């Protein structure tokens, strides 16, 4: 390259640099799009809260349906901190990814987050399932086995445990002595316990065996199945919950767990599974 060409080449560089600078200055990057520590994209925050997909979240943002710390945000690509208050349809969203775990609870295990006196809790069994803090939906007493849902979805947990929603629960009860037809009838028609009237929704012998009873009930009262039979003079020597709001323990061995499928989650939220 000759001297003339080199000079021409050098002159071109400053011109190109100025042009690039001008472009950057004309399209400033909003502070909310600059990722900092402990920040995530707003669409991911919304998706993790279980509202919708990230793509759908972008649409909600663009349409001005999302508020962050009291202000409407319409800029797709905005960043938020995990402790920011994000609101959609009047509800504060949870930044954590929503997790749903179905456990086939073993006996001699308490349904609580922590208990210094317990040898083992249900949380001990599912501790490696996720990093999110999940908790049991409802309770099974220490010696009762079977279907137990754990999640960090507070809205769903509230719906599944509220008496007004009447979500179905089916138990397999093993008795210390054969139950009479008269007592089966009493459970079906109902009677008064110390905390109010109670009756089964459905009731039947398991394989025509009077020592085993299948009982469907929607009451969430403490130890209700055991108390029903105790009231009539029977001891429940083994109790297994085989069904909870559409969920069963099929293909889940005792003491093991699995994540709910997306279909199960959708049905639970829609109230289809009861």
Secondary structure, 3 states (H helix, E strand, C coil): CCHHHHHHHHHHHHHHHHHHHHHHHHCCCCHHHCCCCCEEEHHHHHHHCCCCCHHHHHHHHHCCCEEECCEECCCCCCEEECCCCEEECCEECCCCCCCEEEEEECCCCECCCCCCCCCCEHHHHHCCCCCCCCEECCCCCCCCEEEEEEECCHHHHHHHHCHHHCCCEEEEEEECCCCCHHHHHHHHHCEEECCEEECCCEEEEECCEEEEEEEEECCCCCCHHHHHHHHCCCCEEEEEEEEECCEECCCCCCCCEEECCHHHHHHHHHCCCC
